[in-house]
Amino acid sequence: MLTLDTVTSVVDGETHLADISLTLESGSLNILLGPTLAGKTSLMRLMAGLDAPTSGRVLVDDRDVTGVPVRDRAVAMVYQQFINYPTLSVYENIASPLRVARRPKAEIDRKVREAAALLRLEDMLDRTPQALSGGQQQRTALARALVKDASLVLLDEPLANLDYKLREDLRAELPRLFAASGSILVYATTEPAEALLLGGHTATLHQGRVTQFGPTLDVYRRPATLLTAQTFSDPPLNVLPVTKRGPAVTAADGTAVPLGDRMTGLGDGGYTLGFRPHELSLRPPATTAGVLSAPGVVAVTEITGSESYVHAQALGQRWVALDPGIHAVSPGQTVTLYLDARRCLVFGPDDRLVAEPPTLAAA
């Protein structure tokens, strides 16, 4: 078990991490999700012992290891920018942590070949890194981390440089590979979709702070704050500021927002609705109960082949709608956007979640 106890990191007067407390269980998969410069790599370096916190403690199985250097910890780390020994063969790169640990020759050979098979490197074991593609070099670095049998494995956006098919395969394989050893696996990513594919637990980060930590689907479905919801949405979360007066809820221009009894019991005042692109449609629904329809002016359309992202200005906001199929709408064109308001997340004046969709509340 790894515990971070209110750790803070200040470098040259700049706060990189602030008051972070996390407990990661043995055998668990943990995702650090946030944009570039959110603090993911800084937090991993602190977990590994590459850096020491300015304040707070790092504990492993309740033993204080704050300040203990990485060489004295059972840690493996793989960066997005792969690091291999340029003069060693792929075989020797993978074997290097086992040789340092003075493992028997037969065990080294077995583990190297098992890892090479899992990462499709069997035909490259005699090559040096310079003879490999970027993806093959990254797989070599991953194989070296795999054979180390470390109790803490830190993967900092490790699949970003791999081709799509291999990236998808490894997303499915990595949690199983490392969990079998009982390791704590920590995986940093900027992509909400990748966090959802991996599962496990997710910590959302923003400007060096953890905004929420819990089972990945729970954090996605029940973001505690608007900031967490925005971190866990790509394309960006759609928002609509509304005002509640008695039973009536309206947008800034007076448009009625049909939330039903979602906000019963909440005080009058300003709130923010949050909804993801797949909850906004260009197609009229079968039933209009609880549906907000609003005219929108198209800014740009992104067609992926199986679906379209339509960016439009509506009710004073820039929204993104995700619709199945191809929608050949042009910039400047007026469209009607449909939102089942009952599916919105409702955030209070302090941006904390105050009402979730009924289907989630019943889950």
N, C-alpha and C positions, 0 to 999 in steps of 0.2 A: 504494500500500500504506500502511495506517495501522497504526502500532505503538504500543501502550501498554506502557511499560517500568516495571514495579513502581510504578505511580502510587497515591498515597494523597491523600485530601482530608479535611482536618480543619477544621471550621467551629465557631468559638466553643467549642473544646475537645471537640466531638463528632465522632467519626470517621464520615464519610459513605461513604467508599470506602477499602478497605484492600488494599494490595499487589496491585493488579490488573495482570496482564500478558496482553495479547492481540495477535495479529497478524491484520488483516483485509485480504484480498487485493482488488485492483482487480477490479471486475465481480462481486463476491460479494454474496450476500444473507446478512445476519447478524441473528439474532434475540436480543434480550435478554429473557429470560423470568424472571419472579419476581413475588411479590405486591407490593401497594402498600407503599412505603417500603423496598423491597429495594435501591434505589440506581440504578435504570434511568435516570431523568431526570438525576440527578447525573452519571452516567457519560457520557450524551449531551452534556451541557453542557460537560464537560471535553473530549470529543472535538472539539466544535465550536469551542472557544476562548472560549466565553462565561465559563468559569471556568478558573483555573489550578490545577494540582495543588499540594498542600503539599510533596510530594516525588515523585520519579520524573520520567520524560520522556514527551513525546508526539512521535512522529516521523511524517512523511509522506514516503514514498519515501526513507527513511534520513536525511532532513533534520530536525533538531531544531526543532520549532515550539512548544515549551513556552512559554506566555506570549504567543504571537502572537495578537492579538485576532481575533475572528471576521470583522471587516470585511476583514482581509487574507488570508482563506482562502476557498477555493472550496467553500463549505458551504451547504446548504439544509436547513432544519429545519421540520417541521410538528408542532404539538402537538395533543393531544386537544381542547383548547380553542382552536379556530381563531382566527387573527389575520389580519384583513384591514384595508385602509385604508377607513374608513367613508365618506369623501367621494368616492372614486374608483369608477368603474364596474367591473363584473367584468372587462371587457376590459383596463382600465388596471391593475387589481390584478394580473392575470396578466402584463401587459407590463412591470410596474415594474422587475424585475431586469434585463430586456433594455435598458430605457431608461437605467438607471444605467450599464450596460456600453457604452452608445452603439452598439448594434447598428443596422444599416441598417433603415430603415422597412419595407421589403418582408420582411426576415427576421423582424422583430418580428411583423408581421401573420400571416405563415405559421405561426410557432411558436405564437402565441396561439390561432389557429383550430384547429390540429392538437390542441393540448392540450384545448381546449374540446370538441372532438368526442369525444376519448377519455373525457372525464369528463362527457359529456352536459350541457354548458353552452352549446351553440350558441345557444339561444333566450333566453339570459339575459345576453348580453354587454353590453347597454346598461343593465342594472339596477345599482343600488347594493346593497351587502351588506345594508342594512336591509330590502330588499324580497325577500330570499331566506330560505328555511328554513335551519335549522341544518345539515342535510345538504348543501345547496347551497353554503353558506358554506365548509364543510369541503372540498368538492370544488374550490372556488376556490383555497383555500390549497394544495391538492395540485397543482393545475395550475400555480400560480406556482413551486412547487418543481421541477416537471417541466421547465419551459422554461429554468430557470437553467443546466442542463447542469453542475451542480456535481459535483466529484469525490467528495464525501462528502454523502450524503443521509440525514438523520436523521428518522425518523418515530416520534413518541412516542404510541402508541395512537391512530393517526390515524383509524381506522374506527369507533371506539366509538360515535359519535353518528349513524351512518348506518343506514338501514333495512336489514333482513336481506338482501334481494335484491342491493342495490347493494354491500353489504359483501362478499358472496360473490363478486360479479363483480370487484371491485377487488382482492380477495385473489389472484385468478388473474392479473390484469393487471399489478399494480404491479411484481412482480419482473421481468417481461419488459420493461416500459417503461423502468425505470431501468438494468437490466443492459445494454440495447442501447447505452447511452451509456458503458459501462465504469465507471460510478459504483460506489463502495462504498455499499451500502444497509444501513442499520441500522434495525431495526424493533423497537420495544419493545412488549411485551404481557404481560398477566397471565394469558392463557388458553393452557394447554397445547395444546388442540385447534387454536388458531390457528397456533401454532408448527408443528405437524405438517402443517397444510394448506399453509403457506408453504414448508416444506422448508429448503434452504440449510444454514447452520450455526447452532447455538444455544449461547448462553452462559447458564447458569442462575445466578441471583443470589440471595443471602440475606444480609440485614443488611450490605450494602456489600461483599460478597466474591463473586467468581466461583467457584462450586463445581465447574464443569466446562464445557468448551468443545469442540465437535466437530461433525461432521455430525449434523443434527437427529435422524435415526432412530437413529443410534448412541447418542446421549445418552439418548434415550427407552428404547431396548432394553437398554442396558448402563450404567445409572447407576453412577458410580464410588462413590457413597456413598448412604446411606439418605436424607440430606437432599436430594440431587439428585433421587432417585426421588420424594420427597414434593413437591418443587417442580414436577416434571413429571407430576403426576397430579391430575385434577379430574373427578369427586369425589376426596376424599382417598384416598391410598394406604392399603390395608388392611395391617395388620401383625399378626404373631403371634410373641411371644417363645417360644423353644424352648430346650431343654437337650439337649446331646448327651452320651451316656455309652456309649462303645464304639460298636456299630452302632445303638443305640437312640436315637431322637429323640422327645422328648415335650413336650407343652405343660405349662403350670404345674399343671394339675389332673391330670396323669398320662396324658392322652389321647395315644396313639401317633400320630405324624405320619409317614405312609408316603412318605419321600423316596427310598427305594431306595438306590442307591449314590452319590447326589448329594454326600454329605458325607464320603465315604471319603477318608482322608488328612488331614482336618481334625482338630484337637485337640479334646478334650472341653471342654465349657463352654457358655456362653450364646451364642445367636445370635438373629437376628431374620429372620423370613420376611416378604417384601414381595410383595404381589400387588394388581393393579388390579381395580376393580369388575367388569369384563367377564370376569374369570377366576373369579368366584364366582357360582354358579348356584343357583336354587331347583329345578332339574330334575335328576333322577337321571341320571347319564351312562350310555352304552351299556355301558361296562365299568367295573368298580370298581378296576382296577389303579391303584395310586398315588393313589387318591381319598380325601380326608379328608371325612367327613360329620360335621356338628356341629349340634346343636339351637340355634336362635336365637330370641330374643324380639323381635318387630318393634317398632320405635320409631316409624317413619313410612314411608310409601310415597309416592314421587313418580312420577306417571304422565305421560309425555310424549305418549302416543298410540301410538307404535310400540314403545316400550320402557318398562320400569319400573325405578326405582331403589328398592330395598328396604333401609332402614337397620335393622340388627338388632344386638342384643347377643349375642355368642357367644364361648365360651371366655375370658370376662373381657375381651373387646375389643369396641369399636364398629366394625362392618363395614358396608360398602355393597356390595350385589350389583346388578349390571346384567343384567337378563334381557329378551329380546325379548318383545313382546306386553304385555298388560295383566294385572297380578296384583293383584286386589282383596283384599289382605291388610290386616287392621286392626291398629292399635297394640295391643300386648299379646298378639297371636296368636303361637303357637309354630310355627316352620317349620323345615325341615331345609335346611341350606346345604351345598353340595357344592363342594369345591375339589380340582382336580388338583394335588397338592402338587409334582409334578415341574415345574410351570410357574412356581413361585415363584422370586423372587430371594432369595439368601441373603446376609445381611450379618453380618460378624463383630462381636466385642465392641467394636471401634473404629468400628463402623458403616460399614466399607468393604465393597464387594462381594467376596465370596469364592467364590461359585458362581452361575452363571447357568443358565437352562433349557438342556437338551441341544440343542434346536433352534437356539438362538442360538450355542452353543459350536461347532456344526458349520457355521454360516453363514460 
